[in-house]
Amino acid sequence: MTGLLGALSEAWDEVRVHKSRVVLSLVGVFLAVFAMTTVTALGQLVAQVQQESAERGAGRPATIQVNAFDPMTGMPPDAEEWDAAVADFTERYGITTAASVSYGEGLYRLPGGTQRVQTVRVSPSYGELHRKEPVQGRWFREGDRASLSPALVVNEAFLEALGVPDLSSRPTVVLGGPTPVRATIVGVVREGYGSELVAYRVDRSGGPWDDAGSVDTAQAMYGGPTTLELWVQPDQAEQVMEIVSRDLGLALGVQVDAYRQDASGMEETLAMLRLAIRGAGIVVLVLGGLGVLNIGLVTVRQRIREIGVRRSFGATSGRIFSAVMLESVCATALAGVAAVGASIVLVRNLPLERLLNDGIPLADTPGFPVAAAVEGLVAATAVGALAGLLPAIIAVRAKVIDAIRF
Amino acid sequence: MTLLALEGISRQVDLPDGSVLPILTGIDLTVAPGEHVSIVGRSGSGKSTLLNILGLLDTPSAGTYLLDGEPTDHLRARRRSRLRGEVFGFVFQQFNLLPRRTAVENVAAPLLYARGRDFLRRRRTAAEMLDRVGLGGRADQVPERLSGGEQQRVAIARALVRAPRVVLADEPTGALDVETGAQVMALLAQATAENGAALVTITHDLSVAALAGRRFRLEAGRLSPLVEQGALGAATSDRSSA
C-alpha cells in the first residue's frame, strides 16, 4: 500500500516541481481532449438538431401514414365512421399516439386584404408526433377542439402579415368564407420559406363554423381526416402497416394504404456522422499525445542522474517504471479534467439553438453527454499511459552506475 | 562479526574489440558494523567499481560478496534494490541532491521507498535529521540556494535518514574547500558513529583517509593496506596529479 502511495507521491511531486514543463507538455493534450470532447458533445447536439428537424417534417420514428379512400369514387370514408374505426383500432392495439392531418388552403382576412394561406389541419397530438416547438405561445391541446374560436398556430411571416409583433395582445384573425369566424392565434412556429404564410388549425373545432375559412369544402379537406398518422415502435412498423390496412379496410369497406414516412435511414446517417467526428477527435488526440511523448523522452534523458540517485535509495525497477509512468498519467489526467471542464463550460454557454436550429427550441435538449466527458478523461489518461511508456522503459533500462557516476 | 565481506572479488568488462579489461582483481575486504574504512587510489584504479559492488549497484565477475554472511550473487534484482535502500546510504562527491526540491524534501526522498511508519513519517524524520546536521533552519531551501558545504550536509542527512548500517561515501569532500571539507568529514564520521553505521570512504585526501580506523590503497585493481608513510605520500601525489 505504501508502495503505491509512494509511487503516486513521487509522481505528483515530479509534476509539482516541474510545473512549467508539465504544463507546456500538456498543452497539446489539453487542446486535443478539449477538441475531442467538445466536438463529440457538439456532434451529439447537431445530431439531435438534425433528428428533430427531420422529425418535424416526417414524424418520429416510426410514423406510419395511413390513407383511406373508396376505390370506386376516390372519396374518403365518412368522417364519423372513420373516427370510430380509428379509435377502435388504436385502442385494440394500444397505439397511444395517433394524429390526423389534412392539407389545404384557408381564407384569412389580413390587414392587406383576404389572403389564401396554406393551412394544415391537425389534431393536437400532431405536435408531439412532429416535435412542434412554438417559438411563441403554445401548440394545440385537446381543449382547443371544443373552442368556439378556432385555435391557430401560425408562422412568423403570418404574424407579421397580421401586423402584430407578438402574442402578448392575444391576436385574432377572421377566417373568411360564407360563414366567417374569428380564430385565436395561440402559438407561433418558425416554418416556411421567406415570406410564405403557414397556418395550423386544430381539427374538429366545435360549432357550425367548423368549415369556416375553407376555400372549397367540396374538397373535403376539413370534412374528415384523409390521412392518419400512427406513432409506433420502429421494430413493429411493418406489422402495424399490414394490420392497419387490413383492419380498417375491412371495417370501412374502403382501400387503406399505409406506409412509413419517417426517415428510417437517419439513424445510420447519424451514426456515420458520429463515427467521423470520433475519428477526427482520435487523430487530434494522437497528435497531442505525440507532443507529450516527445517532451517525456527529452525529459527522462535529462533525469537519468536523478533516476540513478533514486535507485541508490533502493528504488526497484518496477518503482522507477511506475513513477515515470504515473507522472505522465497524473499530468494528462489533470489536463483531461481541465479540458472536459472547459468543454462543458463552452458547450453549455454556446447559443446552440440559434446557431444550429434557426432559433427553434429543441424539444429534447440533450445535456452535456456524460459519455463524451468520460471518453475525454479516459482518452487523456490513456494518452498519458502510452506517452509515459517509452520514457518509463528508458528510465528502467538506464544503467545506474553510469547515471550516478561516483 | 563481519557486516560486509569481499572474498576474491574480480570485475572485468568486455571491450568492443573482443579483449577483456580487468578492473578489480582478487579483492579481499571485510567491514565490521560501525567500522570506518577508507580507500585511496588514482582515478581509474577501480574505486568506483568497488563502491558499486559494495552498494549492490554492480555485480562482480568472480568472487564472493557476503552481506551479513549471506552471499549476494544469487539475489534477485528486486531484493538487491530493497537491501540497497535498507542497508546502505550513499554520499556522492557532487552531492547529487534532487534539483528544485527543498532540503527537507531531499532528505525525505529515500523514505519514499520505505514502508509503513517510516514512509508515513518521512517529512518529520527528515526534519529531525536536518536538525542533527545543523540545517534545521534551512529545511525549506532548495539546493541551488545552499552553499557546497550545506549541500553536502544535506546529502549526509539524506544518506543517514533510513538509519543505514553502512554509509558509502565517494569523495565526500572532493567538491569542497579544505576547511569545509574537514567540517563535513567530521560531521559524517560523527553522524555515522552515532547511528552505529559503518563508513566506507573513497578519497584522494589523506587527511580524510586518516580519519578511518583502517585504510587501504587501491592500485591497478588490487587492494592493499595503506599503513606506511611512503604509501600515504604516493596517495597525496595522486591527488595533485588527478
Boltz contact constraints between the chains, C-beta under 6 A:
constraints:
  - contact:
      token1: [A, 2]
      token2: [B, 115]
      max_distance: 6.0
  - contact:
      token1: [A, 2]
      token2: [B, 119]
      max_distance: 6.0
  - contact:
      token1: [A, 6]
      token2: [B, 112]
      max_distance: 6.0
  - contact:
      token1: [A, 10]
      token2: [B, 112]
      max_distance: 6.0
  - contact:
      token1: [A, 17]
      token2: [B, 100]
      max_distance: 6.0
  - contact:
      token1: [A, 306]
      token2: [B, 98]
      max_distance: 6.0
  - contact:
      token1: [A, 309]
      token2: [B, 96]
      max_distance: 6.0
  - contact:
      token1: [A, 312]
      token2: [B, 90]
      max_distance: 6.0
  - contact:
      token1: [A, 313]
      token2: [B, 85]
      max_distance: 6.0
  - contact:
      token1: [A, 313]
      token2: [B, 110]
      max_distance: 6.0
  - contact:
      token1: [A, 313]
      token2: [B, 113]
      max_distance: 6.0
  - contact:
      token1: [A, 314]
      token2: [B, 81]
      max_distance: 6.0
  - contact:
      token1: [A, 314]
      token2: [B, 82]
      max_distance: 6.0
  - contact:
      token1: [A, 314]
      token2: [B, 84]
      max_distance: 6.0
  - contact:
      token1: [A, 314]
      token2: [B, 85]
      max_distance: 6.0
  - contact:
      token1: [A, 314]
      token2: [B, 113]
      max_distance: 6.0
  - contact:
      token1: [A, 315]
      token2: [B, 113]
      max_distance: 6.0
  - contact:
      token1: [A, 316]
      token2: [B, 78]
      max_distance: 6.0
  - contact:
      token1: [A, 316]
      token2: [B, 81]
      max_distance: 6.0
  - contact:
      token1: [A, 400]
      token2: [B, 57]
      max_distance: 6.0
  - contact:
      token1: [A, 401]
      token2: [B, 52]
      max_distance: 6.0
  - contact:
      token1: [A, 401]
      token2: [B, 57]
      max_distance: 6.0
  - contact:
      token1: [A, 401]
      token2: [B, 58]
      max_distance: 6.0
  - contact:
      token1: [A, 406]
      token2: [B, 48]
      max_distance: 6.0
  - contact:
      token1: [A, 406]
      token2: [B, 51]
      max_distance: 6.0
  - contact:
      token1: [A, 406]
      token2: [B, 170]
      max_distance: 6.0
